[in-house]
Amino acid sequence: MPIQNLNESVRLYELLGKYVPEVPDDTVLDYVNSIFENIKKDENYDVYFYALEIMTGKGYDELSQSDPVSVLELFIQALTEWHILELVAFFRNIGYKNDQST
C-alpha cells in the first residue's frame, strides 16, 4: 500500500469531501458508488480526474485516453487504498472545514 502524503490527503479531502456521504453505506462498493454518483450529479468530472491524479500519480492525458471502465475500476481501487472512509472521518472529526470550491 502506498504511503499517503499529508498535503495530498488534505487536497483529496478538499476535492472529495462534499461528495462523501455522512453515513457510510452498507458495503464499501456502495459507498464508493455513492461518491461517484454524487460527483456525476454535480457534473464536476474534473474532481474525478483530479482525485485520480492525486491517488495514482497518473496524468490527465493518460487517464482520459484509457478505457473508461478501467479508469472507474482504478478509482474504486484507489479510494480503497487511500482509506477514503477513514480519511474523510478524520477531517470531519477534527472540524476541518472544506470551504473551497472545486
ChimeraX attribute file (.defattr): number of C-alpha atoms within 10 A of each C-alpha:
attribute: neighborCount
match mode: 1-to-1
recipient: residues
	/A:1	5
	/A:2	9
	/A:3	7
	/A:4	12
	/A:5	10
	/A:6	9
	/A:7	9
	/A:8	13
	/A:9	18
	/A:10	17
	/A:11	16
	/A:12	22
	/A:13	24
	/A:14	22
	/A:15	19
	/A:16	22
	/A:17	21
	/A:18	17
	/A:19	20
	/A:20	22
	/A:21	15
	/A:22	12
	/A:23	8
	/A:24	13
	/A:25	13
	/A:26	8
	/A:27	9
	/A:28	15
	/A:29	13
	/A:30	12
	/A:31	19
	/A:32	23
	/A:33	15
	/A:34	17
	/A:35	21
	/A:36	20
	/A:37	14
	/A:38	17
	/A:39	19
	/A:40	14
	/A:41	11
	/A:42	10
	/A:43	10
	/A:44	12
	/A:45	13
	/A:46	13
	/A:47	18
	/A:48	18
	/A:49	19
	/A:50	20
	/A:51	22
	/A:52	23
	/A:53	17
	/A:54	17
	/A:55	21
	/A:56	17
	/A:57	10
	/A:58	13
	/A:59	13
	/A:60	14
	/A:61	9
	/A:62	10
	/A:63	17
	/A:64	11
	/A:65	9
	/A:66	11
	/A:67	10
	/A:68	11
	/A:69	9
	/A:70	11
	/A:71	18
	/A:72	14
	/A:73	12
	/A:74	16
	/A:75	21
	/A:76	19
	/A:77	16
	/A:78	18
	/A:79	20
	/A:80	15
	/A:81	14
	/A:82	18
	/A:83	11
	/A:84	21
	/A:85	18
	/A:86	11
	/A:87	17
	/A:88	22
	/A:89	15
	/A:90	13
	/A:91	17
	/A:92	15
	/A:93	9
	/A:94	8
	/A:95	9
	/A:96	13
	/A:97	11
	/A:98	16
	/A:99	8
	/A:100	7
	/A:101	7
	/A:102	11
